[in-house]
Each structure stands twice: as structure tokens, then as C-alpha cells.
Amino acid sequence: MIMNLKDLCSSLIELSESVGKFLQEEASKSIDIELKSLNNLVSYVDKEAEKRFVDGLQKLLPEAGFIAEEGTGVRHKNAPNWIIDPLDGTTNFLHGIPFYCTSVALLVDDEVVLGVIHDPVHQHSFYAYKGGGAFLNGNPISCTSNKELSEALLATGFPYDDFGKQDAYLEVLKDFTHKTRGLRRLGSAAMDLAYVAWGKFDGFYEYGLNPWDVAAGIIIVQEAGGKVSAFKENASPLFHEEILATNEGIHENMLKVINTYFN
């Protein structure tokens, strides 16, 4: 299948900005909140944003299926699939904390080939497609060149409903607290990944994630010169619920710390 990824990316940026505008219009309103599972919040805003993405993406690539957080659309076998998080950082959004985004990626033959993360609060569109580099609002971005863990600023997140590895995770956190310049927990995995690509964070790690949380961020980090993996060797950071994304220079040292506690 031959695709013009550059044109698809441009169209996806426009669609993401349109959905982002909708999010901002809704942000100041009183919103009814639903509970999907423990601490897993959703609102009509998430659902409507996802519907707008699916409607727009069907016009861009009619043969593609969907892997979407709120279940809109159907995944297709042996065809491209869009991976959609219509609102990453829902809890932030619902509490009026201005750190959330949309995140959309295109999966072809089990490889992410295109991704757009749009931050409607700051009007930041991070994007990349395979072989094309990584960008923020048209300007090239790249990961840091730092190779020392002691000089690294890291980001992480905490699973909201999977506490089976909580003790190990807190040990990792404690270890990194002693070995780095610090850690940040901002509440949006997609934005954390975008900030690694932008050179604001040297690395990001988390477990308990879904494909829509990380798909777009994976290719943006990779195209920005970074490295992305799961904690375990030969596991997929897209489908195995754990991810480490770095500037590459500190990747192995971060893995060593993580795998000291995650067996």
C-alpha cells in the first residue's frame, strides 16, 4: 500500500487542531463525569472528540480501521489502523489543570508510521512520520544529547487501577530520585513523550499503559533521534503496557535501574 505520509500528516494536524478547539470550548463548562473503572474517568467530551476524529479520519483513509480508547470504530485486520486517544490527560482536563492533549497515530503492518500530538492549551502540534523527522509547529525538534543519568530530568506516571507492581515501581522511583536531577509527573503520557522528543525531558517511563496512550509519541520520539522500548527484551512498547522512551544516551542505564526491580 502506497501512502503519502506527509500529506496525511498535514491533514491530521488540521483535524487535531479542530478537535482541540472543541476541547477548549468545553473546558470551561460544567461536565458530567462517568467512571469506566477505578479512577478511570470519562466524559461526553472524550466521546464526542473521538467521534469527530473517526468521522474525519474515515474521509482521509477510508480503508483504515480504528483502535480507539472509547471504542468508536472497528479495528481492521490486514489493513492500516488509526490509534486514537481523543483526550489524554482526562483527569487534568476535568479538574481544570491545563495539561492534556489529543493523540493520533497510524499503524501499518504493526508499525507506527505517523503520529500527531496536539496540545490545545498551548497550541502545540507535535508530529512525525516515518523518515520525515519530528516537528513542533513546523520547526524541527530533537531529543537531548545528554549521556549522564546524573544530569537527566525524567518523567513518569502512576497507574490508576493496576497496583500489582506498586512496590517495585516505588523502588524504581526512589532509585531515580537519588541518581537523577529529578522526576516530574504531569498526568499525560502522550505529552510526556512529546516533551522527550522536544528535549525537555531526557527520558520517560511508565507501566500500565494502552496503545492509544503511547502510539503517536513513539514515532515522534524515534524521529527526534530517541529510543523507545519496553522494559522487557523483545516486548512491544506499544502493546505490552510498559514503555521507556529516552534520548538514547541514557537508555541502557535507565533500563538497568528499572529491571533491578521489575523482574
Summary of the structure (lengths in Angstrom):
residues: 263
radius of gyration: 17.4
end to end distance: 39.9
largest distance: 50.4
contacts: 921
relative contact order: 0.14
helix: 36%
strand: 26%
